[in-house]
Amino acid sequence: MYNIDVKVVEEDVVVTGMLNDELARCKEGLDALNVVLSELPKGSLHVRTKRCGTKEYRYHYLKLREAGRVINRHVPTHDVKDLQDKLTLRKRYVSEAEVYETRIAYLNMILRKAKKRGNKEDR
């Protein structure tokens, strides 16, 4: 991914401070995204077609998991567009949250390595 010299991080207080600030910023961003994600619907939108005699009926339903079970919920036709928009937004926010999680893990790794190296040399 990135190649950062841990020695620079442990010796330079400015670099360490910048990394800690970036870590705090990423955690705040992830927390904000998680709040928004908790308010958006989960699942995926599907269309089912039923035939009754010569007529064909189409209806939408939301498929999601709750407590380990797959749940199908009917979605009224007038709510389909709004639900699609919310599901698209949720998908985008989930991908952004994954980027933040990766960045947080990487920053934690760098700061942990620098801390471990610094402690060994102090002995």
Secondary structure by P-SEA (a helix, b strand, c coil): cccccaaaaaccaaaaaaaaaaaaaaaaaaaaaaaaaaaccbbbbbbbbbbcccbbbbbbbbbbbcccbbbbbbbcccaaaaaaaaaaaaaaaaaaaaaaaaaaaaaaaaaaaaaaaaaaaac
